[in-house]
């Protein structure tokens, strides 16, 4: 299996300010190619944990290693570059550029990630293939993102995260606005693409219905020690 895709040990983090949220993570390891669901209620630290993995926040102590690199040893710009090359992010609110085309949105990560660009020699063709694999209609690449349905925007967000085959995908409540049928269809498409690319997937959610899909399901209560860091 090689080195862990994600490896956290002895991590402590707190947001600044009196009484601010803090957490500690004794140990969390995710193997390459593994799919992991982290379940927790609102305020349980799910988004903070993803921020630590993505390097958008830095632990006050401990080790956060992602794709074999200790993020503490990188500058802010270095963490940004590392994230762009190694981590595809599916945001809860999608974070698409509303007036950009679907193609513009999908190809955006390649502008900041040289390793992902190298793995994608024909970006436009790859974007079209991802759209087809995710069940988006013909001609969608030239449409503005704002003109799409919520479900279509969600699939574009997945295609953007997958472009250039990043080894790690993180997803923050990506099915929170979907009913059970739409959720199942979306997960079928997502897991199909994750398997095709051999990516590691870490998803956080409050919804236990998804648990059977994943290799491993963890409760945030078991992962973190909540309180003042």
DORO-203434 format. One record per residue: x, y, z of N, C-alpha, C, O, CB in turn; residue number from 1; chain; residue in one letter. Coordinates in steps of 0.05 Angstrom, whole numbers. Atoms other than C-alpha are relative to their C-alpha. Glycine has a CB too. Layout:
# residues N
(node (X,Y,Z),(X,Y,Z),(X,Y,Z),(X,Y,Z),(X,Y,Z),NUM,'A','a')
...
# end
This chain:
# residues 229
(node (16,-24,0),(0,0,0),(17,25,0),(8,46,-9),(-18,0,24),1,'A','x')
(node (-17,-24,0),(59,48,10),(-7,18,23),(-22,10,42),(-3,15,-26),2,'A','x')
(node (5,-19,-22),(58,109,54),(-30,8,1),(-44,6,-19),(17,25,-5),3,'A','x')
(node (28,-9,-3),(-8,134,82),(-6,24,-18),(11,41,-22),(-6,6,29),4,'A','x')
(node (9,-24,15),(-48,183,40),(-3,23,19),(4,46,12),(-26,-6,-15),5,'A','x')
(node (4,-21,-20),(-66,222,103),(8,-12,27),(0,-34,34),(-30,9,1),6,'A','x')
(node (-10,11,-25),(-32,214,170),(2,23,21),(19,41,18),(28,-13,-3),7,'A','x')
(node (1,-20,-21),(-48,257,232),(8,-13,26),(-3,-34,33),(-27,14,2),8,'A','x')
(node (-9,10,-26),(-13,246,299),(4,23,19),(18,42,14),(25,-17,-3),9,'A','x')
(node (-4,-19,-21),(-17,285,363),(-8,28,-7),(5,47,2),(28,-1,10),10,'A','x')
(node (7,-26,10),(-52,343,329),(-18,15,19),(-37,5,30),(-15,-3,-27),11,'A','x')
(node (17,-19,-16),(-79,402,369),(-4,25,-16),(15,36,-27),(14,5,28),12,'A','x')
(node (7,-24,15),(-114,461,338),(-22,15,15),(-41,3,26),(-8,-5,-29),13,'A','x')
(node (22,-15,-11),(-156,518,365),(-2,26,-16),(18,38,-24),(4,7,30),14,'A','x')
(node (4,-26,12),(-187,578,332),(6,22,20),(1,18,44),(-29,2,-11),15,'A','x')
(node (-7,-21,-19),(-163,644,363),(-25,12,13),(-47,12,2),(16,21,-14),16,'A','x')
(node (21,-13,-14),(-205,680,414),(-8,-15,25),(-8,-40,25),(-24,5,-18),17,'A','x')
(node (9,12,-25),(-230,667,485),(-24,-18,-5),(-44,-9,-18),(-6,21,21),18,'A','x')
(node (23,19,3),(-276,606,486),(-3,-11,-27),(-23,-23,-33),(-24,14,8),19,'A','x')
(node (3,10,27),(-262,590,414),(2,-30,-1),(13,-43,17),(22,12,-18),20,'A','x')
(node (1,29,4),(-271,520,387),(29,-11,-2),(46,1,-15),(-16,-7,-25),21,'A','x')
(node (-25,13,2),(-212,473,395),(-3,-30,-1),(-24,-40,8),(19,8,23),22,'A','x')
(node (2,30,1),(-198,400,381),(28,-12,1),(48,2,-6),(-15,-9,-26),23,'A','x')
(node (-25,15,2),(-144,348,387),(-6,-26,-13),(-27,-38,-9),(13,-4,28),24,'A','x')
(node (3,25,15),(-134,287,343),(24,-17,7),(46,-13,-3),(-2,5,-31),25,'A','x')
(node (-22,17,-8),(-91,233,375),(12,-14,-24),(37,-15,-27),(-9,-21,20),26,'A','x')
(node (-10,14,23),(-86,193,311),(-22,-4,-21),(-44,-12,-14),(12,-27,8),27,'A','x')
(node (18,5,22),(-119,188,243),(16,-6,-25),(32,11,-34),(-20,24,-6),28,'A','x')
(node (-15,8,23),(-90,149,184),(-20,-11,-21),(-37,-27,-15),(21,-21,7),29,'A','x')
(node (16,9,22),(-122,139,116),(19,-12,-21),(37,2,-30),(-18,23,-12),30,'A','x')
(node (-18,14,19),(-91,89,67),(-6,10,-28),(-28,19,-34),(-4,-30,2),31,'A','x')
(node (5,-7,29),(-82,104,-8),(-22,-17,-11),(-23,-41,-8),(26,-5,-16),32,'A','x')
(node (22,13,13),(-145,87,-46),(-23,-7,19),(-44,-17,10),(9,-25,-12),33,'A','x')
(node (21,6,-20),(-187,81,18),(-22,21,-2),(-16,44,-8),(11,-2,28),34,'A','x')
(node (23,-19,-2),(-256,113,23),(-9,0,29),(-16,-21,40),(-23,-8,-20),35,'A','x')
(node (6,-3,-29),(-272,140,92),(-22,21,3),(-21,43,-8),(25,9,16),36,'A','x')
(node (21,-19,-7),(-335,173,118),(3,8,29),(4,-9,47),(-28,-13,-5),37,'A','x')
(node (-1,-11,-27),(-330,218,179),(-27,12,7),(-36,31,-5),(22,22,3),38,'A','x')
(node (27,-8,-8),(-398,226,213),(1,17,25),(15,11,44),(-17,-25,5),39,'A','x')
(node (2,-17,-24),(-414,282,261),(-21,22,-4),(-27,30,-27),(27,13,5),40,'A','x')
(node (20,-21,1),(-466,334,278),(14,27,-6),(38,29,-5),(-16,2,26),41,'A','x')
(node (-10,-27,3),(-459,408,264),(16,9,25),(6,5,47),(-23,20,-6),42,'A','x')
(node (-16,-9,-22),(-404,438,307),(19,-21,11),(32,-17,31),(-17,10,21),43,'A','x')
(node (-16,22,-10),(-368,371,316),(29,2,-9),(46,-13,1),(-11,-26,-8),44,'A','x')
(node (-28,-3,9),(-305,395,280),(6,-12,-27),(29,-13,-35),(18,-12,20),45,'A','x')
(node (-4,12,26),(-316,363,212),(15,18,-19),(35,11,-31),(-26,-9,-12),46,'A','x')
(node (-12,-18,19),(-299,424,171),(28,9,9),(45,13,-8),(-18,25,-3),47,'A','x')
(node (-27,-7,-10),(-240,442,216),(20,-22,-7),(42,-17,-14),(-1,4,31),48,'A','x')
(node (-18,22,7),(-211,373,205),(7,0,-30),(30,-4,-37),(-14,-27,7),49,'A','x')
(node (-6,-2,28),(-218,380,130),(19,23,-6),(36,21,-23),(-26,3,-17),50,'A','x')
(node (-18,-23,4),(-184,448,134),(28,-7,8),(47,3,-5),(-10,24,17),51,'A','x')
(node (-27,9,-7),(-125,416,170),(12,-18,-21),(35,-15,-28),(-1,-15,27),52,'A','x')
(node (-9,17,21),(-120,363,117),(7,16,-26),(27,9,-39),(-21,-22,-7),53,'A','x')
(node (-4,-16,24),(-124,415,61),(23,20,5),(33,31,-15),(-25,14,-8),54,'A','x')
(node (-21,-20,-5),(-73,460,96),(-9,28,0),(8,46,-2),(22,-4,-19),55,'A','x')
(node (10,-28,-1),(-118,521,98),(2,11,28),(1,35,32),(-29,1,-10),56,'A','x')
(node (-8,-7,-27),(-106,521,173),(22,-18,9),(26,-40,-2),(-25,-1,20),57,'A','x')
(node (-24,15,-9),(-44,497,210),(-3,-7,30),(-10,10,46),(26,16,-5),58,'A','x')
(node (2,9,-28),(-43,456,274),(21,14,17),(43,20,8),(4,-30,2),59,'A','x')
(node (-19,-12,-19),(-10,488,335),(21,-21,8),(44,-13,15),(-14,11,24),60,'A','x')
(node (-19,21,-7),(23,421,349),(-8,-26,-14),(-30,-29,-23),(3,-4,30),61,'A','x')
(node (5,25,13),(29,351,321),(7,0,-29),(18,19,-40),(-29,-7,3),62,'A','x')
(node (-8,5,27),(38,324,251),(-25,-4,-17),(-42,-21,-11),(19,-24,-3),63,'A','x')
(node (21,4,21),(-9,331,191),(15,-6,-26),(25,13,-39),(-19,25,-3),64,'A','x')
(node (-14,8,25),(22,292,133),(-21,-8,-21),(-38,-24,-16),(19,-23,5),65,'A','x')
(node (18,5,22),(-15,291,67),(16,-6,-25),(33,9,-33),(-19,25,-5),66,'A','x')
(node (-15,9,24),(10,253,6),(30,-1,6),(46,6,-11),(-6,18,-24),67,'A','x')
(node (-28,4,-8),(75,240,44),(14,25,8),(39,24,12),(14,-12,-23),68,'A','x')
(node (-13,-25,-7),(89,313,61),(-12,11,26),(-36,13,29),(-4,21,-22),69,'A','x')
(node (9,-13,-25),(86,344,131),(-6,29,-6),(11,45,-13),(23,-2,22),70,'A','x')
(node (8,-27,8),(46,407,120),(13,22,17),(15,45,8),(-30,2,1),71,'A','x')
(node (-12,-21,-17),(79,443,178),(26,10,-11),(35,32,-4),(5,-12,28),72,'A','x')
(node (-25,-8,12),(143,446,138),(-2,18,-24),(18,26,-36),(16,-24,-7),73,'A','x')
(node (5,-16,24),(111,486,82),(-9,28,8),(-21,32,28),(-21,-13,-18),74,'A','x')
(node (11,-28,-3),(98,561,76),(-29,0,-8),(-39,-20,-18),(17,20,-17),75,'A','x')
(node (28,-3,8),(28,586,64),(-3,-5,-30),(-21,-20,-39),(-11,27,7),76,'A','x')
(node (1,4,29),(42,589,-11),(7,-29,-7),(-5,-41,-26),(20,19,-14),77,'A','x')
(node (-7,28,5),(74,520,-8),(-23,-19,6),(-28,-38,-9),(24,-8,18),78,'A','x')
(node (24,16,-6),(12,491,25),(-21,3,-22),(-34,-17,-30),(-12,8,27),79,'A','x')
(node (19,-4,22),(-31,522,-29),(8,-16,-25),(-9,-29,-37),(-1,30,-8),80,'A','x')
(node (-9,16,24),(12,490,-84),(-4,-30,5),(-12,-44,-13),(30,7,-6),81,'A','x')
(node (3,29,-6),(12,423,-48),(-29,-8,-2),(-35,-29,-14),(10,-5,29),82,'A','x')
(node (29,6,2),(-64,425,-41),(-9,-1,-29),(-23,-20,-37),(-17,20,15),83,'A','x')
(node (8,-1,28),(-73,444,-114),(8,-25,-15),(-6,-35,-32),(11,25,-13),84,'A','x')
(node (-10,23,14),(-30,387,-138),(-10,-27,10),(-13,-46,-6),(30,0,1),85,'A','x')
(node (5,26,-12),(-51,332,-90),(-29,-5,10),(-36,-28,15),(19,-5,22),86,'A','x')
(node (26,3,-13),(-121,346,-64),(-22,13,-18),(-20,36,-24),(0,13,28),87,'A','x')
(node (24,-10,13),(-187,353,-102),(-21,5,21),(-27,-13,37),(-10,-19,-22),88,'A','x')
(node (19,-7,-21),(-239,389,-60),(-28,3,-12),(-32,17,-32),(8,26,14),89,'A','x')
(node (28,-3,8),(-315,382,-67),(-13,16,23),(-17,5,45),(-14,-27,-5),90,'A','x')
(node (11,-17,-21),(-346,440,-29),(-30,-4,3),(-44,-12,-16),(6,29,-7),91,'A','x')
(node (29,3,-5),(-415,438,3),(-16,18,-18),(-37,10,-27),(-6,6,29),92,'A','x')
(node (14,-19,16),(-436,500,-35),(11,1,-29),(4,20,-44),(1,28,12),93,'A','x')
(node (-11,4,27),(-398,478,-98),(21,20,-7),(42,13,-19),(-22,2,-21),94,'A','x')
(node (-20,-21,5),(-361,545,-104),(8,2,-29),(32,6,-36),(25,-4,17),95,'A','x')
(node (-5,-4,28),(-367,548,-179),(0,30,-7),(-11,47,7),(-22,-14,-17),96,'A','x')
(node (0,-27,10),(-353,612,-218),(-26,3,-16),(-28,-9,-38),(25,7,-18),97,'A','x')
(node (27,2,12),(-426,628,-237),(-1,9,-29),(-17,-2,-44),(-18,17,16),98,'A','x')
(node (1,-10,28),(-412,667,-301),(21,-13,-18),(22,-6,-42),(3,29,0),99,'A','x')
(node (-19,16,16),(-356,621,-324),(-14,-23,-13),(-35,-32,-2),(24,-9,16),100,'A','x')
(node (11,24,11),(-371,563,-370),(6,-24,17),(23,-23,34),(10,-4,-29),101,'A','x')
(node (-6,26,-14),(-373,492,-345),(29,-8,-5),(43,-16,13),(-19,-22,-9),102,'A','x')
(node (-28,6,6),(-307,481,-381),(19,17,16),(39,7,26),(5,3,-30),103,'A','x')
(node (-17,-18,-15),(-276,542,-348),(2,-10,29),(24,-11,40),(-11,29,0),104,'A','x')
(node (0,8,-28),(-296,516,-280),(15,-26,4),(30,-29,23),(-29,-3,10),105,'A','x')
(node (-13,25,-4),(-272,445,-290),(30,2,-4),(45,-11,11),(-11,-20,-21),106,'A','x')
(node (-29,-2,6),(-204,466,-318),(15,18,19),(39,19,19),(4,10,-29),107,'A','x')
(node (-13,-20,-17),(-191,519,-265),(22,-12,17),(43,1,19),(-21,12,18),108,'A','x')
(node (-22,10,-17),(-150,474,-218),(27,-4,-15),(48,-2,-3),(-8,-25,13),109,'A','x')
(node (-25,5,15),(-100,459,-274),(17,24,-3),(41,22,-8),(-8,-11,-27),110,'A','x')
(node (-16,-25,2),(-79,532,-275),(19,3,23),(39,17,21),(-19,24,-1),111,'A','x')
(node (-16,-3,-25),(-50,524,-205),(15,-25,8),(28,-25,28),(-17,9,22),112,'A','x')
(node (-10,26,-9),(-27,452,-205),(16,-13,-23),(5,-27,-40),(-23,-19,8),113,'A','x')
(node (-15,11,22),(31,432,-251),(0,-30,-2),(0,-41,-24),(29,10,2),114,'A','x')
(node (1,29,0),(30,359,-230),(-26,-10,-12),(-27,-29,-27),(4,-11,28),115,'A','x')
(node (26,8,11),(-44,354,-246),(-1,6,-30),(-13,-9,-45),(-23,14,14),116,'A','x')
(node (-1,-6,29),(-32,388,-314),(15,-22,-15),(7,-30,-37),(13,27,-5),117,'A','x')
(node (-16,21,14),(21,336,-331),(-16,-26,-3),(-13,-41,-22),(25,-5,16),118,'A','x')
(node (17,24,1),(-30,281,-316),(-24,3,-18),(-40,-15,-21),(-9,-9,28),119,'A','x')
(node (24,-6,17),(-80,314,-363),(9,13,-26),(6,37,-29),(-19,19,16),120,'A','x')
(node (-11,-12,24),(-48,323,-431),(-20,13,-19),(-12,31,-34),(15,-21,-15),121,'A','x')
(node (21,-12,17),(-114,340,-466),(-23,8,19),(-43,-6,21),(-10,-21,-22),122,'A','x')
(node (20,-8,-20),(-154,380,-414),(-28,1,-10),(-47,-8,4),(8,27,11),123,'A','x')
(node (27,-3,10),(-214,395,-457),(-13,-27,-5),(-37,-31,1),(-1,17,-26),124,'A','x')
(node (10,27,4),(-222,323,-478),(-6,-14,26),(-27,-27,29),(20,-17,-17),125,'A','x')
(node (5,12,-26),(-215,300,-406),(-24,12,13),(-40,-3,26),(25,4,18),126,'A','x')
(node (23,-13,-12),(-266,351,-383),(-26,-11,-12),(-45,-16,2),(1,31,-4),127,'A','x')
(node (23,11,13),(-315,325,-435),(-5,-28,9),(-28,-36,13),(3,1,-31),128,'A','x')
(node (3,28,-9),(-302,253,-414),(-11,-1,29),(-28,-18,35),(26,-14,-1),129,'A','x')
(node (10,0,-28),(-314,270,-340),(-30,8,0),(-45,-4,14),(16,20,17),130,'A','x')
(node (28,-9,1),(-379,306,-357),(-18,-23,-9),(-39,-28,2),(-4,24,-19),131,'A','x')
(node (15,23,9),(-403,245,-396),(-2,-21,21),(-24,-33,25),(12,-11,-26),132,'A','x')
(node (0,21,-21),(-383,197,-341),(-18,8,23),(-29,-10,37),(29,-5,10),133,'A','x')
(node (16,-9,-23),(-420,240,-290),(-29,6,-8),(-44,17,7),(12,25,12),134,'A','x')
(node (28,-2,9),(-484,240,-332),(-9,28,-7),(-33,34,-7),(-17,-10,22),135,'A','x')
(node (8,-27,8),(-482,313,-354),(-6,-1,-30),(5,-17,-45),(23,20,6),136,'A','x')
(node (9,2,27),(-515,328,-421),(21,10,-20),(39,25,-13),(-25,17,-4),137,'A','x')
(node (-17,-10,22),(-480,339,-488),(-2,30,-2),(-24,42,2),(-8,-13,-27),138,'A','x')
(node (1,-29,3),(-461,411,-498),(2,16,26),(2,40,26),(-25,8,-14),139,'A','x')
(node (-1,-14,-26),(-456,427,-424),(25,16,4),(24,36,19),(-3,-20,23),140,'A','x')
(node (-25,-14,-5),(-384,450,-428),(-1,30,-7),(13,45,5),(22,-13,-16),141,'A','x')
(node (1,-29,8),(-403,516,-462),(-22,15,15),(-25,39,11),(-5,2,-30),142,'A','x')
(node (20,-14,-16),(-460,532,-414),(12,14,24),(32,5,34),(-22,-20,9),143,'A','x')
(node (-8,-13,-24),(-452,581,-358),(-8,-17,25),(-30,-28,25),(-11,28,2),144,'A','x')
(node (6,16,-24),(-449,548,-290),(-26,8,13),(-41,-8,24),(23,1,20),145,'A','x')
(node (23,-10,-14),(-504,592,-263),(-26,-9,-14),(-48,-8,-1),(0,31,0),146,'A','x')
(node (24,9,15),(-553,565,-316),(-7,-28,6),(-28,-38,-2),(4,4,-30),147,'A','x')
(node (4,28,-5),(-548,494,-290),(-18,-4,24),(-20,13,42),(26,-14,4),148,'A','x')
(node (15,8,-24),(-593,458,-240),(20,-5,22),(44,-8,18),(-18,-25,-6),149,'A','x')
(node (-17,5,-24),(-567,446,-170),(15,-27,-4),(39,-29,2),(-16,0,25),150,'A','x')
(node (-12,26,4),(-555,373,-187),(22,0,-21),(43,-13,-18),(-21,-20,-8),151,'A','x')
(node (-21,-3,21),(-516,391,-250),(24,15,11),(47,7,5),(-11,13,-25),152,'A','x')
(node (-23,-15,-12),(-474,442,-212),(16,-18,18),(41,-16,19),(-10,25,15),153,'A','x')
(node (-14,18,-17),(-457,389,-162),(18,-19,-15),(40,-24,-7),(-21,-17,17),154,'A','x')
(node (-16,19,16),(-432,342,-216),(23,15,-13),(45,4,-16),(-17,-13,-22),155,'A','x')
(node (-23,-16,10),(-390,398,-247),(21,4,22),(45,3,16),(-11,28,-10),156,'A','x')
(node (-19,-3,-22),(-359,409,-178),(16,-25,4),(40,-24,10),(-15,7,26),157,'A','x')
(node (-14,26,-2),(-341,335,-176),(20,-2,-23),(43,-10,-19),(-19,-23,-1),158,'A','x')
(node (-19,1,23),(-310,339,-246),(24,18,4),(46,11,-2),(-15,8,-26),159,'A','x')
(node (-22,-18,-6),(-269,399,-224),(19,-12,20),(43,-9,18),(-11,27,10),160,'A','x')
(node (-17,13,-20),(-244,360,-164),(16,-23,-11),(38,-28,-2),(-17,-9,24),161,'A','x')
(node (-13,24,12),(-226,300,-207),(20,6,-22),(37,-11,-27),(-21,-19,-10),162,'A','x')
(node (-17,-5,24),(-191,334,-265),(30,-1,8),(38,9,29),(-6,29,-11),163,'A','x')
(node (-29,3,-6),(-117,316,-267),(6,-21,20),(29,-23,29),(11,26,10),164,'A','x')
(node (-4,23,-17),(-127,255,-223),(15,6,26),(36,-6,31),(15,-21,-15),165,'A','x')
(node (-13,-4,-26),(-109,283,-154),(-2,-26,17),(-23,-39,16),(-12,24,15),166,'A','x')
(node (1,25,-15),(-91,225,-108),(-20,0,23),(-28,-21,33),(27,-7,10),167,'A','x')
(node (18,-2,-23),(-136,251,-52),(-24,18,-7),(-20,40,-18),(15,11,25),168,'A','x')
(node (24,-17,3),(-208,277,-54),(-11,4,28),(-13,-15,44),(-21,-13,-18),169,'A','x')
(node (14,-6,-25),(-241,311,5),(-27,13,-7),(-28,29,-25),(16,18,20),170,'A','x')
(node (27,-10,6),(-316,326,6),(-14,8,25),(-15,-7,44),(-16,-22,-15),171,'A','x')
(node (13,-12,-24),(-353,371,55),(-30,0,-5),(-40,18,-18),(11,28,5),172,'A','x')
(node (29,1,1),(-426,350,61),(-11,4,-29),(-28,20,-33),(-13,21,18),173,'A','x')
(node (7,-5,27),(-434,344,-15),(-29,-8,-7),(-39,0,-28),(18,-13,-19),174,'A','x')
(node (27,9,6),(-503,311,-11),(-21,12,18),(-43,2,19),(-1,-31,1),175,'A','x')
(node (18,-10,-20),(-535,354,42),(-26,10,-11),(-46,11,3),(14,22,16),176,'A','x')
(node (25,-11,12),(-586,384,-6),(-15,-20,-17),(-35,-12,-30),(7,25,-16),177,'A','x')
(node (12,20,18),(-605,319,-40),(-19,-18,15),(-15,-25,38),(21,-16,-14),178,'A','x')
(node (17,20,-11),(-663,272,-28),(13,-27,-3),(35,-29,-15),(-28,0,-14),179,'A','x')
(node (-13,26,-2),(-649,198,-19),(6,-11,-28),(28,-23,-32),(-17,-19,15),180,'A','x')
(node (-5,11,27),(-657,179,-93),(22,15,-14),(40,2,-26),(-26,2,-16),181,'A','x')
(node (-21,-15,13),(-614,236,-118),(27,-5,13),(47,-5,-1),(-7,30,1),182,'A','x')
(node (-25,6,-14),(-562,222,-65),(12,-26,-10),(36,-28,-15),(-5,-2,31),183,'A','x')
(node (-10,26,9),(-557,149,-87),(12,2,-28),(33,-9,-34),(-23,-21,1),184,'A','x')
(node (-10,-3,27),(-549,169,-160),(26,15,0),(45,7,-15),(-21,15,-17),185,'A','x')
(node (-25,-15,-1),(-496,220,-143),(23,-17,11),(45,-16,0),(-4,25,18),186,'A','x')
(node (-21,17,-11),(-457,171,-100),(9,-22,-19),(33,-28,-20),(-9,-12,27),187,'A','x')
(node (-8,19,21),(-459,119,-155),(20,12,-19),(41,-1,-25),(-25,-10,-16),188,'A','x')
(node (-18,-13,19),(-426,168,-202),(27,7,13),(48,3,1),(-13,26,-11),189,'A','x')
(node (-25,-8,-14),(-376,194,-151),(18,-24,5),(42,-23,-1),(-7,14,26),190,'A','x')
(node (-16,24,-7),(-353,125,-128),(11,-13,-25),(32,-25,-25),(-16,-19,16),191,'A','x')
(node (-10,11,25),(-348,102,-200),(25,14,-9),(44,1,-18),(-21,2,-21),192,'A','x')
(node (-24,-16,8),(-299,158,-215),(23,-3,19),(46,-4,11),(-8,29,-3),193,'A','x')
(node (-21,4,-20),(-261,150,-150),(14,-27,-5),(39,-29,-4),(-11,1,28),194,'A','x')
(node (-11,26,5),(-251,76,-166),(17,0,-26),(38,-11,-27),(-21,-21,-2),195,'A','x')
(node (-14,-1,26),(-230,91,-238),(27,14,3),(46,6,-11),(-17,15,-21),196,'A','x')
(node (-25,-15,-3),(-177,140,-215),(18,-11,23),(41,-3,26),(-6,29,5),197,'A','x')
(node (-15,11,-23),(-155,100,-153),(5,21,21),(25,19,36),(26,-10,-10),198,'A','x')
(node (-4,-21,-19),(-164,162,-110),(-8,-8,28),(-25,-26,32),(-16,25,-9),199,'A','x')
(node (9,2,-27),(-169,165,-35),(-23,20,4),(-21,43,-6),(23,6,20),200,'A','x')
(node (23,-18,-5),(-236,195,-12),(-5,3,30),(-9,-17,43),(-25,-10,-15),201,'A','x')
(node (8,-6,-28),(-250,228,55),(-24,19,-2),(-22,41,-12),(23,13,17),202,'A','x')
(node (24,-16,1),(-321,254,62),(-10,4,29),(-10,-14,45),(-22,-13,-17),203,'A','x')
(node (13,-5,-25),(-353,288,122),(-29,5,-4),(-37,17,-24),(14,24,15),204,'A','x')
(node (29,-3,3),(-427,286,134),(-13,-5,27),(-1,-14,46),(-11,-20,-21),205,'A','x')
(node (16,6,-24),(-482,283,186),(-19,-23,-6),(-34,-31,11),(-15,25,9),206,'A','x')
(node (20,19,10),(-520,230,145),(11,-28,0),(27,-35,-17),(-9,8,-28),207,'A','x')
(node (-10,28,-1),(-508,157,164),(-10,-18,-22),(0,-40,-24),(-7,-12,27),208,'A','x')
(node (11,17,22),(-548,131,104),(22,-8,-20),(20,-28,-33),(-22,14,-14),209,'A','x')
(node (-21,5,20),(-484,134,63),(20,-21,10),(37,-30,-6),(14,26,-7),210,'A','x')
(node (-21,17,-12),(-444,89,110),(7,-25,-16),(31,-31,-18),(-7,-7,27),211,'A','x')
(node (-7,25,13),(-450,24,71),(18,3,-25),(30,-16,-34),(-25,-15,-8),212,'A','x')
(node (-16,-5,24),(-415,56,11),(31,0,5),(46,-4,-13),(-8,27,-12),213,'A','x')
(node (-28,-7,-6),(-349,68,47),(15,-24,11),(3,-42,23),(1,23,20),214,'A','x')
(node (-17,21,-12),(-291,23,66),(0,2,30),(1,-18,44),(29,2,-11),215,'A','x')
(node (-2,-4,-29),(-290,54,135),(-17,24,8),(-18,44,-6),(29,4,9),216,'A','x')
(node (17,-21,-11),(-338,97,176),(9,6,28),(11,-11,45),(-30,-8,-1),217,'A','x')
(node (-9,-9,-26),(-314,138,235),(-18,21,11),(-27,39,-4),(29,10,-2),218,'A','x')
(node (15,-22,-14),(-352,180,285),(20,22,8),(42,16,18),(-15,-11,24),219,'A','x')
(node (-18,-21,-9),(-321,248,297),(5,-1,30),(26,7,39),(-12,27,-8),220,'A','x')
(node (-4,2,-29),(-332,235,371),(23,-19,7),(36,-16,28),(-26,-9,13),221,'A','x')
(node (-21,19,-5),(-283,177,365),(27,10,-11),(48,1,-2),(-7,-26,-12),222,'A','x')
(node (-25,-10,13),(-232,216,322),(13,22,16),(37,23,19),(-6,9,-27),223,'A','x')
(node (-11,-24,-12),(-225,280,361),(-6,1,30),(-24,-13,40),(-11,26,-14),224,'A','x')
(node (6,-7,-28),(-222,305,432),(-7,29,0),(11,46,-4),(24,-6,20),225,'A','x')
(node (10,-27,3),(-264,368,432),(6,15,26),(4,5,48),(-29,0,-7),226,'A','x')
(node (-5,-17,-23),(-247,426,477),(21,20,-5),(28,25,-29),(7,-16,25),227,'A','x')
(node (-21,-20,4),(-194,478,488),(26,-15,-8),(34,-33,6),(5,16,25),228,'A','x')
(node (-25,13,10),(-132,459,448),(24,11,15),(46,3,10),(3,3,-30),229,'A','x')
# end
